[in-house]
Amino acid sequence: MPTTDPFFEPYDRDQIAYGDQPSAPLAAYLRQAGGQGLAFDLAAGAGRDTLALAAAGYDVMAVDLSERGLQRIVERAEAAGLADLVATRVADVREVGFPVGELSALVATTMLDHIPAADAEILWAKLCDSLADDGVMYIEVHTTEDPGSPVDPGKSSKAPVSETTGAVVNYFAPNQLLAWAMRPESALRVLQYEERLEWDYTHGPEHLHGKAILLAVRAGAFPNWHGQPAAFPRRSAE
């Protein structure tokens, strides 16, 4: 177990860093497709995605290096009546044993960019192998568009950077995450991929991020997915 908590202060605030709203594409998927089975939320922080997964019906294992963040998850889960669906583990994601073919959902919001590139590549294969036949994966990473990036275009940006920029060690190049998902051995079907800039007001002074987001399912899976936002939803019955 880590002897120090790298994110104690942000997660100890009254207004918890990174907010309490789940990632929008993941939230849209859960509203449409629901969920059940085992889910892992890696680099779970204070639980904005963990609680959304539990509310949808998943049994969730939340993993993070921050013991304080995981304590806040437990507090929030108890307050929401979801404690029976949430477990936590203080661990480096590289040391987690992933059950092959068993995860119904896997979420890694800004996780692969917090470990060295070589480790991220190895871990990616494990993440893909862990998905069940009906499994869904949501991944979010910082890209080289981020003002904290050591290379352009982010390096040349004059926009303000995040207070926790130093924790990001692996900025993804354009289309890199998509290319990983498209590898035959990844065995994924991409539902949504996007690279974008986004302003962040959920912690510290306002700042800009460059992000890539990926929503994918196991190849051969066809969930009840109509887009985010839903492009052509069914009309309500009168």
QUIVENMO-V557063 format. One record per pair of residues at least 12 apart in sequence whose C-alpha atoms are under 6 Angstrom apart, sorted by the first residue. I is the first residue (numbers start at 1). J is the second residue. Records with the same first field share a line. If there is no record, write none. Layout:
I->J / J
//
This chain:
5->66
7->66
8->68
11->69
17->202 / 203
18->202 / 203
19->202
20->48
21->48
22->48 / 49
28->228
33->224
34->56
35->56 / 57 / 58
36->57 / 58
37->58 / 59 / 104
38->58 / 59 / 103 / 104
39->59 / 60 / 103 / 104 / 105 / 106
40->60 / 61 / 106
41->62 / 107
42->63 / 108
43->63 / 64 / 111
44->62 / 63 / 64
45->69
46->69 / 70 / 72 / 73
47->73
54->85
59->85
60->86
61->87 / 88
62->88
63->88 / 89 / 90
64->90 / 91
65->90 / 91 / 92
98->130
99->130
100->129 / 130
101->130 / 131 / 132
102->130 / 131 / 132
103->130 / 131 / 132
104->132 / 135
105->135 / 136 / 137
106->137
107->137 / 138
108->139
109->139 / 140
110->140 / 141
113->141 / 168 / 170 / 171
114->168 / 169
116->170
117->170
128->186
133->218
134->221
135->217 / 218
136->216 / 217
137->215 / 216 / 217
138->214 / 215
139->213 / 214
140->212 / 213
141->211 / 212
142->171 / 210 / 211
143->171 / 172 / 173 / 210 / 211
144->171 / 172 / 173
145->210
146->209 / 210
147->161
148->161
160->207
161->207
162->207
187->219
188->217 / 218 / 219
189->216 / 217 / 218 / 219
190->216
191->215 / 216
192->214 / 215
193->213 / 214
194->212 / 213
195->211 / 212
196->210 / 211
197->209 / 210
//
